Amino acid sequence: MADRPPLWADEMLGRLARYLRILGYDTVYRPGLSDDAVVAALAADPRLLVTRDRGLARRLPARSLLLTSTALPEQLRAVARTLPGFTGVPTFDRCTRCNGQLGPAPTDASGGTGGPTFVCLACRHVYWEGSHTARVRSDVARWLAAAPA
């Protein structure tokens, strides 16, 4: 979505990156890069760096959000407090694996559910609506409703 700023999650935030993608945020997550490589990549990319690395955050002070918690719910609340317009409503329109856009899947890729299915337009991973999506919606709503720690 155009109103959601693009993000870059550092290698310590893989689980958060998945949830940000579920929430519709274009989120780069590339583990294994050195701090120098991340800084170089962000020099040509307008993304906001979300990090737990104090040294990395100091190198990009105007373009980073330093998270202090290792707990996913607290991390998500910190992002919500920082990003304007954060709704916390899962959109399920980005691939949790590669960050690609999802589109309707061919009818033969039902995932055995009989319901609507979606496919990543980049990596071709197939997604479908199920109990896991209801659980994600519930977890995110509960985490964001909780008092900040």
PyMOL commands that set and color helices and strands:
alter all, ss='L'
color gray80, all
select helices_A, chain A and resi 14-22+35-43+54-59+61-63+72-82+131-145
alter helices_A, ss='H'
color red, helices_A
select strands_A, chain A and resi 7-9+27-29+48-51+64-66+102-104+117-120+126-128
alter strands_A, ss='S'
color yellow, strands_A
deselect
rebuild
show_as cartoon
